[in-house]
Amino acid sequence: MARDRELEDIVRTDLGFRAGLSEKPMFGGLAWLLDGHLLCGARKEGMLTRLGKGNDAWALAIDGIAPMVMGERVMEGWVRASPDACADEMLRRRLISEAIAFVDTLPPK
């Protein structure tokens, strides 16, 4: 696995305690789910965050943030922040906050 334990610890701290929050190894790293919905993930390549369709334009305008791509498919509403982008505490925390705000709109699984 391409785990980045340091980034995992940082994201875990940024997330804090939240009812319904869980961790699960996924995508070669560690992912966090909120009420059963994938929220974000961390691995050596950076951080994946779920912003929701139509909510990601602001993030994609920032250097070091790109759309999530699986195979040849661009996953709308998902972004991947590079390690350099993840190192920006304000940006990382905003990505996480926006991901929580979106996932909070989804019904629990």
N, C-alpha and C positions, 0 to 999 in steps of 0.2 A: 504494500500500500504506500501511496505517496502522502503520508500524513505529515502535518506540520503541527507538532504538539504545542509549540509556542503560540501560534496563531489560534489554535483550539482553545488554549487557556485564556487568551485575550478576548475572544468572542464569548466564551462562557462567562467571563467577568462582565462584559458589556451587556449580556442578556440578563444577568442577575437571576433572582428567583421569580418565577411566574407559574401560576397554576396552569397545568396542561402542557408544560414545556418538557420535552424529553430529548435524549440524544440517541443517535443510532449510527453505526458505521455504514457509510454509503459512498458511492462514487469514488472510492479510493481514499476517502478522508472521513471526516466526522460531520454528520448532519444534525440539525436541530429541527424538531417538529413541534408545532403548537396546535394542540387539540387534534393531533393526527395529521395535520397538513405540513408539508415541507416548508420550512421558513428560510433557512440559510444553511450553508455548509462551509467547511474550511479544509484545505489541503495545500500542499506545497505551491500549487499554481495560483493560490489566492483564495478569495471568498466568493461564494455563490450566494446571491440573495434574490428572493422572490418579491418583486415589486408589484406584479399584476399587469395585465395587458393595459396599455395606455398610460401607465404610471412610471415608465422607465426613461422617458426622453431626457429628463433633467440629468439622470445618472450617465446616460450614454454620451452626453455632451462633455463629460469630464475625461481628461487624459487618464489612461490606465483602466478604464471601465469599458467592457465590450459586451455585446449580447452573448447569452449562453447558446452554444451550438452543440447539438448532439447528433453525431454523424454528419449529415448534410443539412439537417433541419435547424433553423434558428428558432429558439424557444422564446416567443414573445412574452414580455413581462418578467423575464429572468435576466439578471446581469452577473457577469463575473468581474470582480475587482482584482487587479494584479497585486502582487505582494507590495509594491510601492504604494499603490492606492490604499491598501489595507493599513499601511503604516501611518496614514493620515487619520489620527484619532477622531477628529470631527466628522470626516467623511465616512469612516467606518461606522461610527455610531449613528449617523444619519441614515445610512443604508439599512442598518438593523432596525432602527425606529420605523422607517417607512415600510419595511417588510412586515413588522409586527402590526402596523396600522392596516395593511392590506389583509393579512391572514386573519386578523380579528373580524373582518367582514364576512368570512366564510363560516358556514355552519359546521359545528364539531362533527368529526367522523365517528 
